[in-house]
Amino acid sequence: MIDFVNQYLIPALVLGCIYSLGAIGISMIFAILRFAHFAHGDLMAMGAYLGLFLVGIIDLLPLDGLSVNAKVLIALPFSFVATAAAAILIDRLFYKPFRKSKTIILVIASFGIALMLRSLIQLFFGADVLNYSTGIRFPLEMFKPLRVQERYVYIVVVTLALMFALHFMLTRTRTGKAMRAMSDDADLARVSGINTEKVVMWTWIIGGGLAAVAGTFLAMDTRLVPTMGWDLLLPTFAAAILGGLGRPYGAIAGGMIIGAMEELSTFPWIGDGPLISPDYKTAVAFAVMVLMLVFRPQGLFGGRVL
């Protein structure tokens, strides 16, 4: 039983946190701007590489005794802000001119942005696999017999904090209420005096910032590679669709479910070998997404239909 928790449940929780953070941005962008943002995965990759760059700067400072995970945590707010700023710039340069065009034009534009971001990553960081840290990473002693890595604690705690902060913003601030109003009816929100461009800006700040956190956490747990954003795109879209596009809380639930299903699908439920090879566990997310689009396209929480 303890092996099941250590090898499957804990990684499922961590993966669910990463998917949830990415899916929130996809869901909110769809709710406010009404298009599927296929460059979101590469925004996550951009955030991860910016985090690596910032950790390199922190290494030059006289901060002895800090673990690599602690350095990543220090770099995280700066990566959040930088990626959010990049998302706003992308919107102003490439999406805003097509705001009143057909949705398919924005979708195609997002594919172009994804390729641009991936090329910039390769230009500045190369195409080789990189890591935040190397060597053996031992679990924390205080959680024995559970094998909890230090990075797992950071990922779960920071994710919970960001989700509570998002909930507070959406329910207690004027900007959050304006975002919810524009999500329900953009035209009515506009004639009611809501500054829709400000709402769009905050949507990109939240979506881009959370994308940076998701990408950084994935890189902490695995590695950095220029195509990591493309690999993240399918499961995060599946999470957003499962929860209901346009529903941030549904995106959180969808991310947790997809993460759990991917990890638990590799458990040897039948026989001695894994039910699904770990190399193909992403197919679980694809299967869930297709089934939801066929049988319940509005998602579990009743979001918008593609």
RODO-2510 file (C-alpha; in nm, 4 decimals, decimal comma):
residues 306
     n   res          X          Y          Z
     1     m     0,0000     0,0000     0,0000
     2     i     0,2767     0,2444     0,0915
     3     d     0,4476     0,1749    -0,2427
     4     f     0,1232     0,2599    -0,4218
     5     v     0,1057     0,5936    -0,2382
     6     n     0,4735     0,6754    -0,2973
     7     q     0,4953     0,5729    -0,6604
     8     y     0,1497     0,6641    -0,7891
     9     l    -0,0705     0,8788    -0,5626
    10     i     0,1893     1,1420    -0,4687
    11     p     0,3132     1,1849    -0,8300
    12     a    -0,0533     1,1995    -0,9395
    13     l    -0,1190     1,4872    -0,6980
    14     v     0,1886     1,6754    -0,8196
    15     l     0,1042     1,6209    -1,1870
    16     g    -0,2550     1,7263    -1,1185
    17     c    -0,1311     2,0538    -0,9682
    18     i     0,0773     2,1260    -1,2786
    19     y    -0,2075     2,0484    -1,5174
    20     s    -0,4532     2,2542    -1,3126
    21     l    -0,2350     2,5659    -1,3252
    22     g    -0,2011     2,5364    -1,7011
    23     a    -0,5690     2,4578    -1,7577
    24     i    -0,6848     2,7643    -1,5620
    25     g    -0,5226     2,9948    -1,8170
    26     i    -0,6643     2,8046    -2,1140
    27     s    -1,0114     2,8116    -1,9604
    28     m    -1,0036     3,1827    -1,8723
    29     i    -0,8720     3,2877    -2,2132
    30     f    -1,1487     3,0884    -2,3787
    31     a    -1,4085     3,2440    -2,1473
    32     i    -1,2985     3,6054    -2,2046
    33     l    -1,1561     3,6050    -2,5580
    34     r    -1,3573     3,3148    -2,7020
    35     f    -1,0770     3,1225    -2,8703
    36     a    -0,8645     2,8180    -2,7975
    37     h    -0,5117     2,9371    -2,7191
    38     f    -0,2813     2,6753    -2,8690
    39     a     0,0312     2,8726    -2,7763
    40     h    -0,0388     2,8240    -2,4071
    41     g     0,1862     2,5216    -2,3773
    42     d     0,4802     2,7180    -2,5166
    43     l     0,4064     2,9982    -2,2698
    44     m     0,4558     2,7341    -2,0000
    45     a     0,7857     2,6323    -2,1569
    46     m     0,8913     2,9962    -2,1764
    47     g     0,8199     3,0385    -1,8050
    48     a     1,0266     2,7299    -1,7253
    49     y     1,3283     2,8553    -1,9231
    50     l     1,3001     3,2025    -1,7712
    51     g     1,3074     3,0307    -1,4329
    52     l     1,6277     2,8514    -1,5321
    53     f     1,7838     3,1825    -1,6398
    54     l     1,6858     3,3473    -1,3093
    55     v     1,8213     3,0569    -1,1053
    56     g     2,1512     3,1098    -1,2865
    57     i     2,1488     3,4739    -1,1744
    58     i     2,0674     3,3729    -0,8156
    59     d     2,3659     3,1356    -0,8226
    60     l     2,5884     3,4414    -0,8699
    61     l     2,4575     3,6030    -0,5507
    62     p     2,6108     3,5359    -0,2061
    63     l     2,3262     3,3109    -0,0919
    64     d     2,4922     3,0079     0,0615
    65     g     2,3018     2,7061     0,1870
    66     l     1,9986     2,7394    -0,0402
    67     s     1,8784     2,4284    -0,2199
    68     v     1,8053     2,4400    -0,5906
    69     n     1,4330     2,4080    -0,5147
    70     a     1,4503     2,7106    -0,2844
    71     k     1,6274     2,9094    -0,5576
    72     v     1,3544     2,8153    -0,8050
    73     l     1,0947     2,9326    -0,5551
    74     i     1,2733     3,2684    -0,5230
    75     a     1,2857     3,3015    -0,9018
    76     l     0,9196     3,2065    -0,9440
    77     p     0,7624     3,5545    -0,8863
    78     f     1,0006     3,7112    -1,1399
    79     s     0,9236     3,4374    -1,3927
    80     f     0,5512     3,4921    -1,3257
    81     v     0,5783     3,8670    -1,3972
    82     a     0,8038     3,8268    -1,7021
    83     t     0,5807     3,5645    -1,8658
    84     a     0,2666     3,7660    -1,7880
    85     a     0,4280     4,0707    -1,9504
    86     a     0,5213     3,8614    -2,2539
    87     a     0,1623     3,7356    -2,2778
    88     i     0,0288     4,0924    -2,2713
    89     l     0,2784     4,1960    -2,5416
    90     i     0,1786     3,8987    -2,7582
    91     d    -0,1860     3,9932    -2,7210
    92     r    -0,1244     4,3564    -2,8154
    93     l     0,0889     4,2724    -3,1183
    94     f    -0,0755     3,9614    -3,2602
    95     y    -0,4224     3,9005    -3,1132
    96     k    -0,5744     4,2440    -3,0597
    97     p    -0,5763     4,3335    -3,4326
    98     f    -0,7897     4,0227    -3,4950
    99     r    -1,0186     4,0655    -3,1944
   100     k    -1,3288     4,1136    -3,4115
   101     s    -1,2278     3,8584    -3,6742
   102     k    -1,3498     3,5022    -3,6992
   103     t    -1,2339     3,2727    -3,4199
   104     i    -1,0402     3,0479    -3,6559
   105     i    -0,8049     3,3373    -3,7409
   106     l    -0,7086     3,3771    -3,3747
   107     v    -0,6625     3,0017    -3,3406
   108     i    -0,4279     2,9918    -3,6422
   109     a    -0,2437     3,2963    -3,5055
   110     s    -0,1925     3,1116    -3,1763
   111     f    -0,0247     2,8251    -3,3655
   112     g     0,2122     3,0780    -3,5195
   113     i     0,2898     3,2266    -3,1767
   114     a     0,3625     2,8768    -3,0445
   115     l     0,6202     2,8191    -3,3191
   116     m     0,7750     3,1612    -3,2566
   117     l     0,8110     3,1010    -2,8828
   118     r     0,9616     2,7563    -2,9403
   119     s     1,2131     2,8997    -3,1858
   120     l     1,3106     3,1756    -2,9411
   121     i     1,3704     2,9145    -2,6709
   122     q     1,5942     2,7155    -2,9051
   123     l     1,7752     3,0333    -3,0112
   124     f     1,8639     3,1449    -2,6579
   125     f     1,8889     2,8139    -2,4708
   126     g     1,9676     2,5592    -2,7419
   127     a     1,7947     2,2329    -2,8251
   128     d     1,9651     2,0173    -2,5614
   129     v     1,7924     1,8768    -2,2562
   130     l     1,8561     2,0917    -1,9461
   131     n     1,7869     2,0436    -1,5756
   132     y     1,7428     2,2651    -1,2740
   133     s     1,9450     2,0171    -1,0713
   134     t     2,1400     1,6955    -1,1266
   135     g     2,2275     1,3990    -0,9126
   136     i     2,0224     1,1890    -0,6712
   137     r     1,7376     1,3707    -0,4960
   138     f     1,6563     1,2118    -0,1617
   139     p     1,3089     1,2346    -0,0015
   140     l     1,2511     1,4394     0,3134
   141     e     1,3124     1,2477     0,6354
   142     m     1,0191     1,4046     0,8226
   143     f     0,7589     1,2309     0,6048
   144     k     0,8847     0,8715     0,6373
   145     p     0,7647     0,6138     0,5365
   146     l     0,6228     0,8402     0,2622
   147     r     0,8788     0,9324    -0,0015
   148     v     0,8038     1,3041    -0,0340
   149     q     1,0573     1,5095    -0,2252
   150     e     1,1249     1,8689    -0,1250
   151     r     1,0039     1,9898    -0,4638
   152     y     0,6706     1,8108    -0,4127
   153     v     0,6042     2,0154    -0,1008
   154     y     0,6805     2,3392    -0,2857
   155     i     0,4634     2,2448    -0,5830
   156     v     0,1574     2,1506    -0,3783
   157     v     0,1809     2,4394    -0,1296
   158     v     0,2378     2,7075    -0,3949
   159     t    -0,0405     2,5655    -0,6134
   160     l    -0,2882     2,5751    -0,3244
   161     a    -0,1843     2,9322    -0,2400
   162     l    -0,2312     3,0451    -0,6007
   163     m    -0,5720     2,8766    -0,6218
   164     f    -0,6900     3,0518    -0,3051
   165     a    -0,5559     3,3820    -0,4396
   166     l    -0,7425     3,3264    -0,7676
   167     h    -1,0628     3,2457    -0,5806
   168     f    -1,0279     3,5628    -0,3734
   169     m    -0,9700     3,7737    -0,6839
   170     l    -1,2648     3,6324    -0,8774
   171     t    -1,5095     3,6616    -0,5884
   172     r    -1,3933     3,9619    -0,3823
   173     t    -1,2419     4,2168    -0,6207
   174     r    -1,4021     4,4462    -0,8776
   175     t    -1,1680     4,3172    -1,1469
   176     g    -1,2662     3,9582    -1,0719
   177     k    -1,6363     4,0421    -1,0841
   178     a    -1,5804     4,2263    -1,4129
   179     m    -1,4074     3,9200    -1,5532
   180     r    -1,6991     3,6990    -1,4550
   181     a    -1,9444     3,9469    -1,6111
   182     m    -1,7496     3,9600    -1,9362
   183     s    -1,7282     3,5820    -1,9408
   184     d    -2,1088     3,5610    -1,9210
   185     d    -2,1815     3,8284    -2,1823
   186     a    -1,9050     4,0451    -2,3293
   187     d    -2,1402     4,2866    -2,5084
   188     l    -2,3554     4,3430    -2,2003
   189     a    -2,0436     4,3976    -1,9902
   190     r    -1,9205     4,6557    -2,2402
   191     v    -2,2438     4,8587    -2,2445
   192     s    -2,2552     4,8382    -1,8648
   193     g    -1,9376     5,0447    -1,8468
   194     i    -1,6864     4,7679    -1,7786
   195     n    -1,3414     4,8375    -1,9187
   196     t    -1,3141     4,5259    -2,1311
   197     e    -0,9534     4,5915    -2,2370
   198     k    -0,8518     4,5996    -1,8722
   199     v    -1,0290     4,2684    -1,8214
   200     v    -0,8443     4,1224    -2,1207
   201     m    -0,5137     4,2464    -1,9781
   202     w    -0,5796     4,0815    -1,6408
   203     t    -0,6811     3,7617    -1,8177
   204     w    -0,3403     3,7483    -1,9840
   205     i    -0,1638     3,8359    -1,6586
   206     i    -0,3315     3,5478    -1,4762
   207     g    -0,3103     3,3034    -1,7666
   208     g     0,0503     3,3842    -1,8536
   209     g     0,1665     3,3945    -1,4932
   210     l     0,0085     3,0626    -1,4012
   211     a     0,1484     2,9122    -1,7222
   212     a     0,4968     3,0138    -1,6063
   213     v     0,4396     2,8489    -1,2685
   214     a     0,3100     2,5289    -1,4317
   215     g     0,6061     2,5082    -1,6686
   216     t     0,8544     2,5773    -1,3897
   217     f     0,7035     2,3087    -1,1698
   218     l     0,7132     2,0546    -1,4515
   219     a     1,0785     2,1400    -1,5146
   220     m     1,1526     2,1017    -1,1420
   221     d     0,9978     1,7568    -1,1481
   222     t     1,1423     1,6394    -1,4804
   223     r     1,3622     1,8354    -1,7213
   224     l     1,3611     2,1221    -1,9694
   225     v     1,3325     2,0604    -2,3422
   226     p     1,2106     2,3098    -2,6080
   227     t     0,9159     2,0855    -2,7017
   228     m     0,7897     2,0521    -2,3440
   229     g     0,5178     2,3089    -2,4141
   230     w     0,3770     2,0997    -2,6973
   231     d     0,3815     1,7939    -2,4716
   232     l     0,1894     1,9888    -2,2050
   233     l    -0,0710     2,1253    -2,4426
   234     l    -0,2791     1,8093    -2,4853
   235     p    -0,3256     1,7168    -2,1164
   236     t    -0,3928     2,0774    -2,0118
   237     f    -0,6536     2,1175    -2,2859
   238     a    -0,8044     1,7859    -2,1804
   239     a    -0,8206     1,9149    -1,8223
   240     a    -0,9876     2,2403    -1,9303
   241     i    -1,2413     2,0556    -2,1465
   242     l    -1,3105     1,7984    -1,8751
   243     g    -1,3852     2,0680    -1,6179
   244     g    -1,5761     2,2849    -1,8648
   245     l    -1,4167     2,5531    -2,0826
   246     g    -1,4583     2,8941    -1,9242
   247     r    -1,4811     2,7503    -1,5712
   248     p    -1,1604     2,8129    -1,3705
   249     y    -1,2766     2,5897    -1,0865
   250     g    -1,3632     2,3214    -1,3385
   251     a    -1,0110     2,3535    -1,4815
   252     i    -0,8676     2,2873    -1,1358
   253     a    -1,0821     1,9773    -1,0926
   254     g    -1,0103     1,8637    -1,4481
   255     g    -0,6349     1,8990    -1,3976
   256     m    -0,6442     1,6905    -1,0815
   257     i    -0,8521     1,4212    -1,2506
   258     i    -0,6338     1,4041    -1,5639
   259     g    -0,3166     1,3935    -1,3545
   260     a    -0,4556     1,1129    -1,1403
   261     m    -0,5790     0,9156    -1,4413
   262     e    -0,2453     0,9417    -1,6201
   263     e    -0,0412     0,8235    -1,3232
   264     l    -0,2841     0,5555    -1,2031
   265     s    -0,3171     0,4140    -1,5553
   266     t     0,0419     0,2871    -1,5240
   267     f    -0,0356     0,0893    -1,2078
   268     p    -0,0437    -0,2931    -1,2575
   269     w    -0,4190    -0,3266    -1,1996
   270     i    -0,4240    -0,6482    -1,4041
   271     g    -0,1247    -0,8827    -1,3870
   272     d     0,2298    -0,7837    -1,2991
   273     g     0,2985    -0,5232    -1,5672
   274     p     0,1589    -0,1686    -1,5925
   275     l    -0,1928    -0,1396    -1,7316
   276     i    -0,0610     0,1187    -1,9804
   277     s     0,3055     0,1750    -2,0554
   278     p     0,4323     0,5046    -1,9049
   279     d     0,5396     0,6042    -2,2565
   280     y     0,1750     0,6119    -2,3628
   281     k     0,0030     0,7518    -2,0545
   282     t    -0,0629     1,0831    -2,2331
   283     a    -0,3045     0,8854    -2,4499
   284     v    -0,5306     0,8721    -2,1431
   285     a    -0,5684     1,2506    -2,1563
   286     f    -0,6430     1,2329    -2,5287
   287     a    -0,9063     0,9616    -2,4739
   288     v    -1,0736     1,1626    -2,1970
   289     m    -1,0786     1,4754    -2,4144
   290     v    -1,2347     1,2952    -2,7108
   291     l    -1,4972     1,1241    -2,4956
   292     m    -1,5924     1,4530    -2,3282
   293     l    -1,6222     1,6312    -2,6633
   294     v    -1,8466     1,3525    -2,7947
   295     f    -2,0710     1,2855    -2,4950
   296     r    -2,0554     1,6012    -2,2797
   297     p    -1,8860     1,8886    -2,4665
   298     q    -1,9887     2,1399    -2,1976
   299     g    -1,7696     1,9561    -1,9437
   300     l    -1,8385     1,8462    -1,5882
   301     f    -1,9080     2,2018    -1,4674
   302     g    -2,1157     2,3104    -1,7657
   303     g    -1,8721     2,5365    -1,9507
   304     r    -1,8870     2,6674    -2,3041
   305     v    -1,8921     2,4371    -2,6065
   306     l    -1,6116     2,4554    -2,8655
***
